[in-house]
Each structure stands twice: as C-alpha cells, then as structure tokens.
Amino acid sequence: MHDLSVPPDAAVSHAADLVRSARRGASPSPQIKSFFDEETFTVSYVVRDPGSKACAIIDSVLDYDAASGRTAERSADAVIDYVRTEGLEVAWQLETHAHADHLSAAPYLKDALGGSLAIGQNILRVQEVFGKLFNAGSDFARDGRQFDHLFQDGERFAIGGLEAIA
C-alpha cells in the first residue's frame, strides 16, 4: 500500500499532469495498438504520436516453444506488418522490465524496423543478480551494452511530438 504522507516525486507529478492534459484535449493523446500473446498471456504495444508517423514498440514478444526449445517470430511479425501498413517510423524499442514471462523480440524488431533499444538503468542490477545466479561467466555483459539507452528514473524523452517519462 502506498504511503500517502510521502509526496510523489517530480517525475510522477509531471507524468500525472501530462495525462490530465491529454484527457482534457490540451495536449496530444497517444494512439495505442495492442498485441495480445495468448501463449505467454502478455501484451505488446505500438504507441504512436497522432501528429506524426513516430512510434514506439513496447515489450515485444518473441515466440518460444518450451517443448522444442525453439523460437519463432509470429508475434513480432504481426507488429512489423502493422508498423509497415500504417507507414510508421519506429523511434524506440522499449522494454519496461526484464521479462521472466516471455522472450523479447526487440533485437529482431530493431533489425527490421529500427529504433533505439532502451530500458531503465536498474537493468544493471538485474543483470548482475541473474548473471551470478545462472553462472553466466564473464561472457555475459553486465553493463547494459545490449541496449542503446539506459533511462534514468524520471528521464524525459519523445516519441515524435509526444512527451514521455521513464
């Protein structure tokens, strides 16, 4: 439960202001297309700036068959088809967290569509913990180099004309 006596930080307050502004129609509201993956019960999103062709792909799914240990790109290809059909330009491939529930298709989508691959800076802690837990050795980089950008909490960025906050 959230302690209401602790004031929200500036980033949370600013994000809430952006949401209120969009609801009033005073600032652009993102257009969002969701892609539900039944196998993992997860949702990927394409978030589009309504004033441009810019978009971000969030939490993409790479299909994985546990019985065979094989991967496939059906879910990611549906996102590619949508982005290309709509004539969108991918600014970001965003991961909101390290996924224990599915494999990420972000590198595959980045190769196909472009965009900077990004996640929060705390992925460094996750990499350190899981690198040790799974005895990944020194071959597994624990410095976030798998990503183009590591967001600081509260960092602002843009998806076309949309302001976003990490």
Helices and strands as residue ranges (DSSP letters): H 10-24, E 31-37, E 42-48, E 54-58, E 63-65, E 70-72, H 74-86, E 89-94, H 106-113, E 116-120, H 123-133, E 149-151, E 156-159, E 162-165
